[in-house]
Amino acid sequence: MTTDRKNFGSKLGVILASAGSAVGLGNIWRFPTEVGKNGGAAFILVYLACVLLIGVPIMMGEFVIGRHTRANTATAYQKLAPGTWWRVQGGIGVLVAFIIMCYYVVVSGWTLYYAYSSLVGALQYSGDDAGHFSSFFDSFVAHPWLPVLFAVIFMAVVHLIIIMGVEKGIERFSKVMMPMLLLIIAVLVVCAFSLPGSSQGLRYLFYPDFSKLTASTILSAVGQAFFSLSLAMGCLCTYASYFRKDTNLVRTAYSVSIIDTIVALMAGVIIFPAVYSVENPNLEEGAGLVFKSLPYIFSHAFHSMPVVGYVFSLCFYLLLFLAALTSAISIHEPVTAYLHEAHRMSRKKAAMWVSVVCMALGVFCSLSFGLLGNVKLFGLTIFDCFDAFPSKILMPLGGIIISLFTGWYLDKKLVHDELTNDGTIRFRLFPFIIFLLRWVIPVAIGLVFVNQFFDLTKIVDLFAGN
């Protein structure tokens, strides 16, 4: 394994690169959808608790493992637990990143296409057919080569940034893209407040209705907090291996979580006023909300101000593209770092292998919306298989292993020394974090994991006599 490892050059670079890893499409379309399905502000409060009690401790655990070993994810666990089954998590992390990259590049290509379509005015529409953009999206994803073309362009951008290295590539571009992303969010929030449905949308988002809290809501909040922060994907562990020894891991974990949560909340502030500006809003559409409904909503919400509507739409899909790009870079890096270090490849060669193979498999994922739509694996399309296997099985399993590994297997002194920079930083919550990693987090993630296969809410209702 090569020992020539680069570091992030500044504390700001560490935070922005790590935040870029966490901030992704899940913040901008999955979070508002989960809020819409689970009762609004009450869900947000539960989500915030899950971020603090589950997300932050696991993130600290990944930071400890990555920086202490200064190795790619797979090698890190081999160093810390040689000859034990714990090292399987290193392989899981690399595998998760590889599988996710294969379909994530397809969805990211959609964001690039919609940003382009907004730029050329293709998303400007004054008609009354609410299904216009649904047909627009369906015809695009079913096209035999157009989605592949935009996915290839997107992958090429990611590849160029990756081969430039840690400091000159990932860090430099994170310092540009993250501030740009936050600036676009600020512009969109200001525009959203001008919409006629803004007060109703903001009330739904921030006024809690605790009567809507159910076991399903809590489980959904745990899952959203887990996936939103890019945990158990090898990304944060790999990035931490580039941290300098004086990096404050605790502060970085909290900073990344705060930025990630603010972006998710601001996405809600942008989307819900727009949704409530039309009659009979549907808050549970998932990807359909972003690619089918929102273009129609944007066109009609700003019908009296078409220029503002054009700018709003363009900024929103540019925001979606930037969020996809920052996350895609962090997903690509763990696999590249593994091939570069463990298999003694040059960084350029390793990155090329990852880009080419992921894109080749991404073609099949893209074609599953059209030519290969009838091809099923375990009853799922190719795209859905690449989505479901890591998110429903490998990531929850990896989260449990990370929490148990950090809480039980690693020497507490090692963990304490990393989180306090050898005692130079005071961290009074350390015993509480260890308690969460040992007892609370494995159970919480375990419930989410089991709920993927068995509807636990029905079991709860059964015992409650409902």
C-alpha positions as CSV (number, residue, x, y, z in Angstrom):
1,M,0.0,0.0,0.0
2,T,1.3,3.4,-0.9
3,T,2.1,5.8,2.0
4,D,2.1,8.9,-0.2
5,R,-1.2,10.4,1.1
6,K,-2.3,13.9,0.7
7,N,-4.1,16.0,3.3
8,F,-6.9,18.6,3.0
9,G,-5.0,21.9,3.1
10,S,-7.3,23.9,5.4
11,K,-9.9,23.6,8.1
12,L,-12.5,25.2,5.8
13,G,-11.6,22.7,3.1
14,V,-12.2,19.8,5.6
15,I,-15.7,21.1,6.5
16,L,-16.8,22.1,3.0
17,A,-15.6,18.8,1.5
18,S,-17.2,16.7,4.2
19,A,-20.4,18.8,4.1
20,G,-20.4,18.3,0.3
21,S,-20.3,14.6,0.8
22,A,-23.3,14.7,3.1
23,V,-25.3,17.3,1.1
24,G,-26.9,15.6,-1.9
25,L,-30.1,14.8,-3.7
26,G,-31.5,13.2,-0.5
27,N,-31.5,16.6,1.2
28,I,-33.3,18.4,-1.7
29,W,-35.9,15.8,-2.8
30,R,-36.0,13.0,-0.3
31,F,-36.2,15.2,2.9
32,P,-39.1,17.3,1.7
33,T,-40.9,14.2,0.5
34,E,-40.4,12.5,3.9
35,V,-41.6,15.6,5.7
36,G,-44.7,15.6,3.4
37,K,-45.5,12.0,4.1
38,N,-44.9,12.1,7.8
39,G,-46.8,15.1,9.1
40,G,-44.6,18.1,8.6
41,A,-42.8,19.8,11.5
42,A,-43.4,17.0,14.0
43,F,-41.3,14.8,11.7
44,I,-38.6,17.5,11.5
45,L,-38.2,17.5,15.3
46,V,-37.8,13.7,15.4
47,Y,-35.4,13.9,12.5
48,L,-33.2,16.5,14.4
49,A,-33.1,14.3,17.4
50,C,-32.0,11.4,15.2
51,V,-29.2,13.5,13.6
52,L,-27.8,14.3,17.1
53,L,-28.2,10.9,18.7
54,I,-27.5,8.7,15.7
55,G,-25.9,10.6,12.8
56,V,-23.3,12.6,14.7
57,P,-21.9,9.7,16.8
58,I,-21.6,7.4,13.8
59,M,-19.9,10.2,11.8
60,M,-17.4,10.7,14.7
61,G,-16.8,6.9,14.6
62,E,-16.0,7.1,10.8
63,F,-13.8,10.1,11.4
64,V,-11.8,8.3,14.1
65,I,-11.3,5.2,12.0
66,G,-10.3,7.1,8.9
67,R,-7.9,9.6,10.5
68,H,-6.2,7.1,12.9
69,T,-5.4,4.7,10.1
70,R,-4.8,7.2,7.3
71,A,-5.9,4.6,4.8
72,N,-8.7,3.8,2.4
73,T,-11.8,2.3,4.0
74,A,-11.1,-1.3,3.3
75,T,-7.5,-1.1,4.5
76,A,-8.5,0.9,7.6
77,Y,-10.5,-1.9,9.1
78,Q,-7.7,-4.4,8.2
79,K,-5.3,-2.3,10.1
80,L,-7.5,-1.9,13.2
81,A,-8.9,-5.5,13.3
82,P,-6.5,-7.8,11.5
83,G,-7.7,-11.4,11.2
84,T,-11.2,-10.6,12.5
85,W,-14.6,-10.5,10.9
86,W,-14.8,-6.7,11.7
87,R,-12.7,-6.0,8.6
88,V,-15.7,-7.0,6.4
89,Q,-17.1,-3.5,7.0
90,G,-14.2,-2.0,5.0
91,G,-15.2,-4.1,2.0
92,I,-18.9,-3.2,2.6
93,G,-18.1,0.5,2.5
94,V,-16.2,0.2,-0.8
95,L,-19.0,-2.0,-2.3
96,V,-21.7,0.4,-1.2
97,A,-20.0,3.3,-2.8
98,F,-19.4,1.4,-6.0
99,I,-23.0,0.2,-6.3
100,I,-24.5,3.6,-5.5
101,M,-22.3,5.3,-8.0
102,C,-23.7,3.1,-10.8
103,Y,-27.2,4.5,-10.4
104,Y,-26.4,7.8,-8.8
105,V,-24.7,8.9,-12.0
106,V,-28.0,8.3,-13.9
107,V,-30.1,10.4,-11.5
108,S,-27.4,13.0,-11.5
109,G,-27.5,13.1,-15.3
110,W,-31.2,13.9,-15.0
111,T,-30.4,16.9,-12.8
112,L,-27.9,18.1,-15.5
113,Y,-30.5,17.7,-18.2
114,Y,-33.1,19.6,-16.2
115,A,-30.6,22.4,-15.5
116,Y,-29.9,22.5,-19.3
117,S,-33.7,22.4,-20.1
118,S,-34.3,25.3,-17.7
119,L,-31.5,27.3,-19.3
120,V,-32.9,27.0,-22.8
121,G,-36.5,27.7,-21.6
122,A,-37.8,24.1,-22.2
123,L,-39.4,24.1,-18.7
124,Q,-41.3,27.3,-19.3
125,Y,-45.0,26.3,-19.8
126,S,-48.2,28.4,-19.6
127,G,-50.7,25.6,-20.4
128,D,-53.2,24.0,-18.0
129,D,-52.2,20.4,-18.6
130,A,-50.8,19.3,-15.2
131,G,-49.5,16.1,-16.9
132,H,-47.3,18.0,-19.4
133,F,-44.1,17.7,-17.4
134,S,-44.9,14.1,-16.4
135,S,-44.9,13.2,-20.0
136,F,-41.8,15.3,-20.5
137,F,-39.9,13.3,-17.8
138,D,-41.2,9.9,-18.9
139,S,-40.2,10.5,-22.5
140,F,-36.8,11.6,-21.4
141,V,-35.9,8.7,-19.1
142,A,-37.2,6.2,-21.7
143,H,-35.1,7.7,-24.5
144,P,-32.5,5.1,-25.6
145,W,-29.5,7.4,-25.5
146,L,-30.3,10.9,-24.2
147,P,-30.2,10.1,-20.5
148,V,-27.0,8.1,-21.0
149,L,-25.4,11.1,-22.8
150,F,-26.1,13.4,-19.8
151,A,-24.9,10.7,-17.4
152,V,-21.6,10.4,-19.3
153,I,-21.1,14.2,-19.2
154,F,-21.8,14.2,-15.5
155,M,-19.4,11.4,-14.9
156,A,-16.7,13.1,-16.9
157,V,-17.0,16.2,-14.7
158,V,-16.7,14.0,-11.6
159,H,-13.7,12.1,-13.1
160,L,-11.8,15.3,-13.9
161,I,-12.2,16.5,-10.3
162,I,-11.1,13.2,-8.8
163,I,-8.0,12.8,-10.9
164,M,-6.8,16.2,-9.8
165,G,-6.3,14.8,-6.3
166,V,-7.4,15.6,-2.8
167,E,-6.3,19.2,-2.3
168,K,-6.2,20.5,-5.9
169,G,-9.4,18.6,-6.9
170,I,-11.8,17.7,-4.2
171,E,-11.0,20.5,-1.7
172,R,-10.6,23.2,-4.3
173,F,-13.9,22.4,-6.0
174,S,-15.7,22.0,-2.7
175,K,-14.6,25.5,-1.8
176,V,-16.3,26.8,-4.9
177,M,-19.3,24.5,-5.2
178,M,-20.5,24.6,-1.6
179,P,-20.6,28.4,-1.3
180,M,-22.3,28.5,-4.7
181,L,-24.8,26.0,-3.5
182,L,-25.6,28.0,-0.3
183,L,-25.9,31.2,-2.4
184,I,-28.4,29.6,-4.7
185,I,-30.4,28.4,-1.7
186,A,-30.5,31.9,-0.3
187,V,-31.8,33.3,-3.6
188,L,-34.4,30.6,-3.9
189,V,-35.6,31.1,-0.3
190,V,-36.1,34.9,-1.0
191,C,-38.1,34.0,-4.1
192,A,-40.2,31.4,-2.3
193,F,-41.3,34.0,0.3
194,S,-42.9,36.0,-2.5
195,L,-45.2,33.1,-3.5
196,P,-48.9,33.2,-2.6
197,G,-48.7,29.9,-0.8
198,S,-45.6,30.8,1.3
199,S,-47.4,31.3,4.7
200,Q,-49.3,28.0,4.4
201,G,-46.3,26.1,3.2
202,L,-44.1,27.4,6.0
203,R,-46.8,26.7,8.6
204,Y,-46.9,23.1,7.4
205,L,-43.1,22.9,7.5
206,F,-42.5,24.5,10.9
207,Y,-45.8,24.1,13.0
208,P,-45.6,20.7,14.7
209,D,-48.7,18.5,14.8
210,F,-47.8,15.8,17.3
211,S,-51.0,13.9,16.7
212,K,-49.4,12.7,13.4
213,L,-46.4,11.1,15.2
214,T,-46.5,7.4,14.8
215,A,-44.0,4.5,14.9
216,S,-43.7,4.8,11.2
217,T,-42.8,8.5,11.5
218,I,-40.0,7.7,14.0
219,L,-38.6,4.9,11.8
220,S,-38.7,7.2,8.8
221,A,-36.8,9.9,10.7
222,V,-34.1,7.4,11.7
223,G,-33.7,6.3,8.1
224,Q,-33.6,9.8,6.7
225,A,-31.0,10.9,9.3
226,F,-28.9,7.9,8.5
227,F,-29.0,8.2,4.7
228,S,-28.9,12.0,4.5
229,L,-25.5,12.2,6.2
230,S,-23.9,9.7,3.8
231,L,-23.0,7.2,6.6
232,A,-21.6,3.7,6.1
233,M,-20.7,4.5,2.5
234,G,-17.0,4.8,3.0
235,C,-17.1,8.5,2.0
236,L,-16.6,10.1,5.4
237,C,-14.1,7.5,6.5
238,T,-12.1,8.0,3.4
239,Y,-12.3,11.8,3.6
240,A,-11.2,11.6,7.3
241,S,-8.0,9.8,6.2
242,Y,-7.0,13.0,4.5
243,F,-7.6,15.1,7.7
244,R,-4.6,16.6,9.4
245,K,-3.8,15.6,13.0
246,D,-4.9,19.0,14.3
247,T,-8.4,18.7,12.7
248,N,-11.1,18.9,15.4
249,L,-13.2,15.8,14.6
250,V,-16.0,16.7,17.0
251,R,-16.4,20.2,15.7
252,T,-16.2,18.9,12.1
253,A,-18.9,16.3,12.8
254,Y,-21.2,19.0,14.3
255,S,-20.5,21.5,11.5
256,V,-21.2,19.0,8.7
257,S,-24.4,17.9,10.4
258,I,-25.6,21.5,10.9
259,I,-24.8,22.4,7.2
260,D,-26.5,19.3,6.0
261,T,-29.6,19.9,8.1
262,I,-29.8,23.6,7.1
263,V,-29.7,22.6,3.4
264,A,-32.5,20.1,4.0
265,L,-34.7,22.6,5.9
266,M,-34.1,25.3,3.3
267,A,-35.1,22.9,0.6
268,G,-38.4,22.5,2.4
269,V,-38.7,26.3,2.6
270,I,-38.2,26.5,-1.1
271,I,-40.4,23.6,-2.1
272,F,-43.5,23.8,0.2
273,P,-44.5,27.4,-0.5
274,A,-44.2,26.6,-4.2
275,V,-46.3,23.4,-3.8
276,Y,-49.0,25.3,-1.8
277,S,-49.2,28.0,-4.4
278,V,-51.3,25.6,-6.5
279,E,-54.5,23.8,-5.7
280,N,-54.6,20.3,-4.3
281,P,-50.9,20.0,-3.5
282,N,-49.4,16.4,-3.5
283,L,-46.6,16.2,-1.0
284,E,-45.7,12.5,-1.4
285,E,-44.4,12.1,-4.9
286,G,-40.7,11.5,-4.3
287,A,-38.7,11.9,-7.5
288,G,-41.9,12.8,-9.3
289,L,-42.3,15.9,-7.1
290,V,-38.9,17.2,-8.3
291,F,-39.0,16.2,-12.0
292,K,-42.7,16.1,-12.8
293,S,-44.6,18.4,-10.5
294,L,-42.2,21.2,-9.6
295,P,-41.6,22.4,-13.2
296,Y,-45.4,22.8,-13.6
297,I,-45.6,24.5,-10.2
298,F,-42.8,26.9,-10.9
299,S,-44.3,27.9,-14.2
300,H,-47.7,28.6,-12.7
301,A,-46.6,30.0,-9.4
302,F,-44.7,32.8,-11.2
303,H,-47.1,33.1,-14.2
304,S,-47.4,36.9,-13.7
305,M,-43.6,37.1,-13.4
306,P,-42.2,34.8,-16.1
307,V,-38.6,36.1,-15.8
308,V,-38.6,35.4,-12.1
309,G,-40.1,31.9,-12.8
310,Y,-37.3,31.3,-15.3
311,V,-34.6,32.3,-12.8
312,F,-36.2,30.3,-10.0
313,S,-36.4,27.2,-12.1
314,L,-32.9,27.5,-13.4
315,C,-31.5,28.2,-9.9
316,F,-33.4,25.2,-8.5
317,Y,-32.1,22.7,-11.0
318,L,-28.6,24.1,-10.8
319,L,-28.8,23.6,-7.1
320,L,-29.9,20.0,-7.6
321,F,-27.0,19.5,-10.0
322,L,-24.4,21.0,-7.6
323,A,-25.8,18.8,-4.7
324,A,-25.5,15.7,-6.9
325,L,-22.0,16.7,-8.0
326,T,-20.6,17.2,-4.5
327,S,-22.0,13.9,-3.3
328,A,-20.9,12.0,-6.4
329,I,-17.3,13.1,-5.9
330,S,-17.4,11.7,-2.4
331,I,-19.0,8.4,-3.6
332,H,-16.4,8.0,-6.3
333,E,-13.4,8.7,-4.0
334,P,-13.6,5.6,-1.6
335,V,-13.4,3.2,-4.6
336,T,-10.7,5.2,-6.3
337,A,-8.7,5.4,-3.1
338,Y,-9.1,1.6,-2.5
339,L,-7.8,0.7,-6.0
340,H,-5.0,3.3,-5.8
341,E,-3.7,2.2,-2.5
342,A,-4.6,-1.5,-2.0
343,H,-3.9,-2.5,-5.6
344,R,-1.0,-0.1,-6.3
345,M,-2.6,1.6,-9.2
346,S,-1.8,5.2,-10.2
347,R,-4.6,7.5,-9.1
348,K,-5.5,8.3,-12.7
349,K,-5.7,4.6,-13.6
350,A,-7.8,3.8,-10.5
351,A,-10.2,6.7,-11.2
352,M,-10.5,5.6,-14.8
353,W,-11.5,2.1,-13.9
354,V,-14.1,3.3,-11.4
355,S,-15.6,5.8,-13.9
356,V,-15.7,3.4,-16.9
357,V,-17.1,0.4,-15.0
358,C,-19.7,2.5,-13.0
359,M,-20.8,4.2,-16.2
360,A,-21.1,0.9,-18.1
361,L,-23.3,-0.5,-15.4
362,G,-25.1,2.9,-15.2
363,V,-26.1,2.4,-18.9
364,F,-28.1,-0.7,-17.9
365,C,-29.6,1.3,-15.0
366,S,-30.7,4.0,-17.4
367,L,-32.1,1.6,-19.9
368,S,-34.2,0.0,-17.3
369,F,-36.6,2.9,-17.8
370,G,-37.0,2.1,-21.4
371,L,-35.5,-0.7,-23.6
372,L,-34.7,-2.9,-20.5
373,G,-37.8,-2.0,-18.6
374,N,-39.1,-5.6,-18.6
375,V,-35.8,-7.1,-17.2
376,K,-36.5,-7.9,-13.5
377,L,-34.2,-9.1,-10.8
378,F,-36.0,-10.2,-7.6
379,G,-39.1,-8.5,-9.0
380,L,-37.2,-5.1,-9.4
381,T,-35.9,-3.3,-12.4
382,I,-32.1,-3.0,-12.7
383,F,-32.2,0.6,-11.5
384,D,-34.3,-0.4,-8.4
385,C,-32.0,-3.3,-7.6
386,F,-28.9,-1.0,-7.6
387,D,-30.9,1.4,-5.3
388,A,-32.4,-1.1,-2.9
389,F,-29.5,-3.5,-2.2
390,P,-27.2,-0.9,-0.7
391,S,-29.8,1.4,0.9
392,K,-32.0,-1.3,2.4
393,I,-29.4,-4.0,3.3
394,L,-25.7,-2.9,3.2
395,M,-25.9,0.6,4.6
396,P,-28.1,-0.3,7.7
397,L,-25.8,-3.3,8.3
398,G,-22.8,-1.1,7.9
399,G,-24.1,1.4,10.3
400,I,-24.6,-1.2,13.0
401,I,-21.1,-2.6,12.5
402,I,-19.5,0.9,12.7
403,S,-21.3,1.7,15.9
404,L,-20.4,-1.6,17.5
405,F,-16.9,-1.5,16.2
406,T,-16.2,2.0,17.5
407,G,-18.2,1.5,20.8
408,W,-17.0,-2.0,21.7
409,Y,-14.0,-3.2,19.8
410,L,-11.8,-0.2,19.6
411,D,-9.8,0.8,22.6
412,K,-11.7,3.6,24.4
413,K,-8.4,5.4,24.8
414,L,-7.8,5.3,21.1
415,V,-11.2,6.8,20.4
416,H,-10.9,9.4,23.2
417,D,-7.4,10.4,21.9
418,E,-8.6,10.9,18.4
419,L,-11.7,12.9,19.4
420,T,-9.8,15.1,21.8
421,N,-6.6,15.3,19.7
422,D,-4.6,13.5,22.3
423,G,-6.2,15.4,25.2
424,T,-5.7,18.9,23.8
425,I,-9.5,19.4,23.2
426,R,-12.1,19.0,26.0
427,F,-15.0,16.7,25.1
428,R,-17.2,16.2,28.1
429,L,-19.8,14.2,26.1
430,F,-17.4,11.4,25.3
431,P,-19.0,8.9,27.7
432,F,-22.4,9.7,26.3
433,I,-21.2,9.2,22.7
434,I,-19.8,5.8,23.7
435,F,-23.1,4.9,25.4
436,L,-25.0,5.8,22.2
437,L,-22.6,3.8,20.0
438,R,-22.8,0.7,22.2
439,W,-26.5,0.5,23.0
440,V,-28.8,3.1,21.4
441,I,-27.6,3.3,17.8
442,P,-27.4,-0.5,17.0
443,V,-31.0,-0.9,18.3
444,A,-32.3,2.1,16.4
445,I,-30.7,1.2,13.1
446,G,-31.6,-2.5,13.7
447,L,-35.3,-1.5,13.9
448,V,-35.0,0.4,10.6
449,F,-33.2,-2.6,9.1
450,V,-35.9,-5.1,10.2
451,N,-38.7,-2.7,9.1
452,Q,-37.4,-3.0,5.5
453,F,-38.7,-6.6,5.6
454,F,-41.4,-6.6,8.3
455,D,-43.8,-3.7,8.8
456,L,-43.1,-3.0,12.5
457,T,-45.8,-0.5,12.7
458,K,-48.4,-3.2,12.2
459,I,-46.8,-5.2,15.0
460,V,-46.9,-2.2,17.3
461,D,-50.6,-1.6,16.4
462,L,-51.4,-5.2,17.1
463,F,-49.9,-5.1,20.6
464,A,-51.7,-1.8,21.2
465,G,-55.0,-3.4,20.4
466,N,-55.6,-1.3,17.3
